[in-house]
Amino acid sequence: MTGRLTDLLDLVRAPAALTVIGDTVVGATNARGRAGVSALPLSTSSACLYAAGMALNDYADAELDAVERPERPIPSGRVSRDTALKVGAGLTAAGIGLAFATRRSSGWISLALAASIWTYDLVAKPTRFGPVVMAVCRGLDVMMGAAGPGWRRAIVPAIIVAVHTASLTVIARGEVNGTTSATAGATAVASVGAAAASAVGAGAHTSAALLGGAGYLAAALPSQVAAARQPDAEHARSAARASIHAMVPLQTALVARTGAVVPTAALIAVQAAGRLLARLRSKGDVT
């Protein structure tokens, strides 16, 4: 049983869920200045939908992974393709249910988010529209937290998160065969732009936003610049991983700009947990 649970957690990339739970917090704090009691259920909804997308990704890519990533749960025989589809469907239903139970307006956005996730994994991922659809997914995730009074104030933060997502999706396409200097360079430029934009409109909290933006750039930029200089597969993978993990510092910057102290502190704690998990994984203490 323990082994099967570990395989399922591997299927849904469980540790990576830490990078998504701040999206709805960004939306809520920018819309209303606070996260409120809906923070936990909506962040859980985000995590469920993210995990669903990971399961569906492996379901859709089973044949390709058998060639390029045979260690993954489906090609290695640890999880069946049918199970991956069921897990994806079940987590999708759970995510939508949580969103509707929290707030009806968030529930409607969760439906659009779920549709975008399924579209990306089953249709759009290998096409030129893949990064755009993935960006829409993360933008909608932010807006799921913003749904309700003041939602328009979260549009710019949602766009910032979406732009970062699109750029990391583009560079992640080079994880097997390498990327190009232009692609990696564009990703770095997008990161600088996202950091600068996070401080726009911060007002009295500009210093906090700038500090958060600096943390985001420290997490994302070095690997992106390295990939621009040497755009092989190894550097593309490193830049993609760094860009994924930089999502939490970006979320922190976007929350800090609102002056919401408790949510900002919570996301800083999430960053610390992510770094700890990364160290444990590098030592082989967790899978």
C-alpha positions as CSV (number, residue, x, y, z in Angstrom):
1,M,0.0,0.0,0.0
2,T,2.8,2.4,0.9
3,G,4.6,1.7,-2.4
4,R,1.4,2.3,-4.4
5,L,0.7,5.6,-2.5
6,T,4.3,6.7,-3.3
7,D,3.7,5.9,-7.0
8,L,0.5,8.0,-7.1
9,L,2.2,10.9,-5.3
10,D,5.0,10.6,-7.9
11,L,2.3,10.6,-10.7
12,V,0.8,13.9,-9.5
13,R,4.2,15.5,-8.6
14,A,3.0,16.1,-5.1
15,P,5.9,18.4,-3.9
16,A,5.3,20.7,-6.9
17,A,1.8,21.5,-5.5
18,L,3.6,23.9,-3.2
19,T,4.1,26.2,-6.3
20,V,0.4,26.5,-7.0
21,I,-1.2,27.1,-3.6
22,G,-0.3,30.7,-3.5
23,D,-2.2,31.6,-6.7
24,T,-5.5,32.1,-5.1
25,V,-3.9,34.0,-2.2
26,V,-2.5,36.4,-4.8
27,G,-6.0,36.9,-6.2
28,A,-7.7,37.4,-2.9
29,T,-5.2,39.8,-1.4
30,N,-5.0,41.9,-4.5
31,A,-8.7,42.0,-4.8
32,R,-9.6,42.7,-1.2
33,G,-6.4,43.3,0.8
34,R,-6.7,40.0,2.7
35,A,-6.9,36.2,2.0
36,G,-9.8,35.6,4.4
37,V,-11.3,32.2,5.5
38,S,-11.5,31.1,1.9
39,A,-7.7,30.9,1.6
40,L,-7.4,27.2,2.7
41,P,-10.2,25.6,0.7
42,L,-9.4,27.6,-2.5
43,S,-5.7,26.8,-2.2
44,T,-6.6,23.1,-1.7
45,S,-8.8,23.4,-4.8
46,S,-5.8,24.8,-6.7
47,A,-3.6,21.9,-5.5
48,C,-6.3,19.3,-6.6
49,L,-6.6,20.8,-10.0
50,Y,-2.8,21.1,-10.4
51,A,-2.4,17.4,-9.4
52,A,-5.1,16.4,-11.8
53,G,-3.2,18.2,-14.6
54,M,-0.1,16.3,-13.7
55,A,-1.9,12.9,-13.8
56,L,-3.5,13.8,-17.1
57,N,-0.2,15.0,-18.5
58,D,1.3,11.5,-17.9
59,Y,-1.9,9.8,-19.3
60,A,-1.6,11.8,-22.5
61,D,2.2,11.5,-22.8
62,A,2.5,7.8,-21.9
63,E,3.9,6.7,-25.3
64,L,6.3,9.6,-25.5
65,D,7.4,9.1,-22.0
66,A,8.2,5.5,-22.7
67,V,10.9,6.8,-25.0
68,E,12.0,10.0,-23.3
69,R,11.2,9.5,-19.6
70,P,10.9,5.7,-19.0
71,E,11.3,6.3,-15.2
72,R,7.9,7.9,-14.9
73,P,5.1,6.0,-13.2
74,I,3.2,4.9,-16.3
75,P,6.1,3.7,-18.6
76,S,7.8,2.1,-15.7
77,G,4.7,0.0,-14.9
78,R,4.1,1.5,-11.5
79,V,0.8,3.1,-12.4
80,S,-1.5,2.1,-15.2
81,R,-2.7,4.6,-17.8
82,D,-6.3,3.9,-16.9
83,T,-5.5,4.7,-13.2
84,A,-3.9,8.0,-14.2
85,L,-7.0,9.0,-16.1
86,K,-9.2,8.1,-13.1
87,V,-7.0,10.0,-10.7
88,G,-7.1,13.1,-13.0
89,A,-10.9,12.9,-13.2
90,G,-11.3,12.4,-9.5
91,L,-9.0,15.3,-8.6
92,T,-10.7,17.5,-11.1
93,A,-14.1,16.8,-9.5
94,A,-12.6,17.4,-6.0
95,G,-11.1,20.7,-7.0
96,I,-14.3,22.0,-8.6
97,G,-16.4,20.8,-5.7
98,L,-14.1,22.7,-3.2
99,A,-14.3,25.9,-5.2
100,F,-18.1,25.8,-5.4
101,A,-18.4,25.0,-1.7
102,T,-16.3,28.0,-0.9
103,R,-17.8,30.6,-3.2
104,R,-20.1,30.2,-6.2
105,S,-18.2,32.7,-8.3
106,S,-15.0,30.9,-7.6
107,G,-16.7,27.6,-8.6
108,W,-17.6,29.0,-12.0
109,I,-14.0,30.0,-12.6
110,S,-12.8,26.6,-11.4
111,L,-14.9,25.1,-14.2
112,A,-13.1,27.2,-16.8
113,L,-9.8,26.4,-15.2
114,A,-10.5,22.6,-15.3
115,A,-11.5,22.9,-19.0
116,S,-8.3,24.7,-19.7
117,I,-6.2,22.1,-17.9
118,W,-7.9,19.2,-19.8
119,T,-7.5,21.1,-23.1
120,Y,-3.8,21.7,-22.5
121,D,-3.0,18.1,-21.6
122,L,-5.1,16.3,-24.1
123,V,-5.0,18.8,-27.1
124,A,-2.9,21.9,-26.9
125,K,0.3,20.8,-25.2
126,P,2.3,19.7,-28.3
127,T,1.0,22.6,-30.4
128,R,2.2,26.2,-30.6
129,F,-0.7,27.2,-28.5
130,G,0.4,25.1,-25.6
131,P,2.2,27.9,-23.6
132,V,-0.8,30.2,-24.1
133,V,-3.3,27.6,-22.8
134,M,-1.0,26.9,-19.8
135,A,-0.7,30.6,-19.1
136,V,-4.5,30.9,-19.1
137,C,-4.6,28.0,-16.6
138,R,-2.5,29.9,-14.1
139,G,-4.2,33.2,-14.7
140,L,-7.5,31.6,-14.0
141,D,-6.1,30.1,-10.9
142,V,-5.3,33.6,-9.6
143,M,-8.8,34.8,-10.6
144,M,-10.4,31.9,-8.7
145,G,-9.1,33.5,-5.5
146,A,-10.1,37.0,-6.7
147,A,-13.7,36.1,-7.5
148,G,-16.0,38.4,-5.7
149,P,-15.8,42.1,-4.7
150,G,-12.7,43.9,-6.1
151,W,-11.9,41.2,-8.6
152,R,-10.7,43.7,-11.2
153,R,-7.8,44.7,-9.0
154,A,-6.4,41.1,-9.4
155,I,-6.3,41.2,-13.2
156,V,-2.7,42.6,-13.5
157,P,-1.3,40.1,-11.0
158,A,-3.0,37.3,-12.8
159,I,-1.4,38.5,-16.1
160,I,2.0,38.6,-14.4
161,V,1.6,35.0,-13.2
162,A,0.4,34.0,-16.7
163,V,3.3,35.6,-18.5
164,H,5.8,33.8,-16.2
165,T,4.0,30.6,-16.8
166,A,4.1,31.0,-20.5
167,S,7.8,31.7,-20.5
168,L,8.6,28.7,-18.3
169,T,6.4,26.4,-20.5
170,V,8.3,27.5,-23.6
171,I,11.8,26.9,-22.1
172,A,10.6,23.5,-20.6
173,R,10.0,22.3,-24.2
174,G,13.8,22.1,-24.5
175,E,14.3,19.7,-21.5
176,V,15.0,16.7,-23.8
177,N,16.5,18.2,-27.0
178,G,17.7,21.6,-25.8
179,T,16.4,25.1,-26.3
180,T,17.7,28.2,-28.1
181,S,19.6,31.2,-26.8
182,A,16.7,33.4,-28.0
183,T,14.1,31.3,-26.1
184,A,16.1,31.3,-22.9
185,G,16.9,35.0,-23.3
186,A,13.2,35.8,-23.8
187,T,12.4,33.8,-20.6
188,A,15.0,35.9,-18.7
189,V,13.5,39.2,-20.0
190,A,10.0,38.0,-19.0
191,S,11.2,37.3,-15.5
192,V,12.7,40.8,-15.2
193,G,9.5,42.3,-16.5
194,A,7.4,40.3,-14.1
195,A,9.6,41.4,-11.2
196,A,9.3,45.1,-12.2
197,A,5.5,44.8,-12.8
198,S,5.0,43.3,-9.4
199,A,5.9,46.7,-7.8
200,V,3.6,48.8,-10.1
201,G,0.7,50.2,-8.1
202,A,2.1,48.9,-4.8
203,G,2.0,52.4,-3.3
204,A,3.0,52.4,0.4
205,H,4.2,48.8,0.1
206,T,6.6,49.3,-2.9
207,S,9.6,48.4,-0.8
208,A,8.1,45.0,0.2
209,A,7.1,44.4,-3.4
210,L,10.6,45.2,-4.7
211,L,12.2,43.0,-2.0
212,G,9.9,40.2,-3.1
213,G,10.7,40.8,-6.7
214,A,14.4,40.6,-6.0
215,G,13.9,37.2,-4.3
216,Y,12.0,36.1,-7.4
217,L,14.8,37.1,-9.7
218,A,17.4,35.5,-7.5
219,A,15.5,32.2,-7.8
220,A,14.8,32.4,-11.6
221,L,17.3,34.5,-13.4
222,P,20.7,32.8,-13.0
223,S,19.6,29.5,-14.5
224,Q,17.8,31.3,-17.3
225,V,20.9,33.4,-18.2
226,A,23.0,30.2,-18.1
227,A,20.6,28.5,-20.5
228,A,20.8,31.5,-22.8
229,R,24.6,31.2,-22.8
230,Q,24.5,27.4,-23.2
231,P,21.1,26.2,-24.5
232,D,21.6,22.5,-24.2
233,A,19.1,20.1,-22.6
234,E,20.7,20.1,-19.2
235,H,20.6,23.9,-18.9
236,A,17.1,24.0,-20.3
237,R,16.0,21.6,-17.6
238,S,17.8,23.6,-14.9
239,A,16.1,26.8,-16.1
240,A,12.7,25.2,-16.3
241,R,13.0,23.8,-12.7
242,A,14.2,27.2,-11.4
243,S,11.4,28.9,-13.1
244,I,8.8,26.6,-11.6
245,H,10.3,27.0,-8.1
246,A,10.5,30.8,-8.6
247,M,6.7,30.8,-8.8
248,V,6.4,31.0,-5.0
249,P,8.8,34.0,-4.7
250,L,6.7,35.7,-7.4
251,Q,3.5,35.0,-5.6
252,T,5.1,36.3,-2.4
253,A,6.1,39.6,-4.2
254,L,2.5,40.0,-5.6
255,V,1.0,39.5,-2.1
256,A,3.6,41.7,-0.4
257,R,2.6,44.6,-2.6
258,T,-0.8,44.6,-1.0
259,G,0.6,44.9,2.6
260,A,-1.1,41.6,3.7
261,V,1.4,40.5,6.3
262,V,0.0,37.1,7.4
263,P,-0.4,35.7,3.8
264,T,3.1,37.1,2.9
265,A,4.6,35.3,5.9
266,A,2.7,32.1,5.0
267,L,4.2,32.1,1.5
268,I,7.7,32.7,2.8
269,A,7.1,29.6,4.9
270,V,6.0,27.7,1.8
271,Q,9.3,28.8,0.1
272,A,11.2,27.4,3.1
273,A,9.3,24.2,2.9
274,G,10.0,23.9,-0.8
275,R,13.8,24.4,-0.2
276,L,13.7,21.7,2.5
277,L,11.9,19.3,0.2
278,A,14.4,19.9,-2.5
279,R,17.3,19.2,-0.2
280,L,15.7,16.0,1.1
281,R,15.0,14.8,-2.5
282,S,18.6,15.5,-3.5
283,K,19.7,13.3,-0.6
284,G,17.2,10.6,-1.5
285,D,15.2,10.9,1.7
286,V,12.0,11.6,-0.2
287,T,10.8,10.5,-3.7
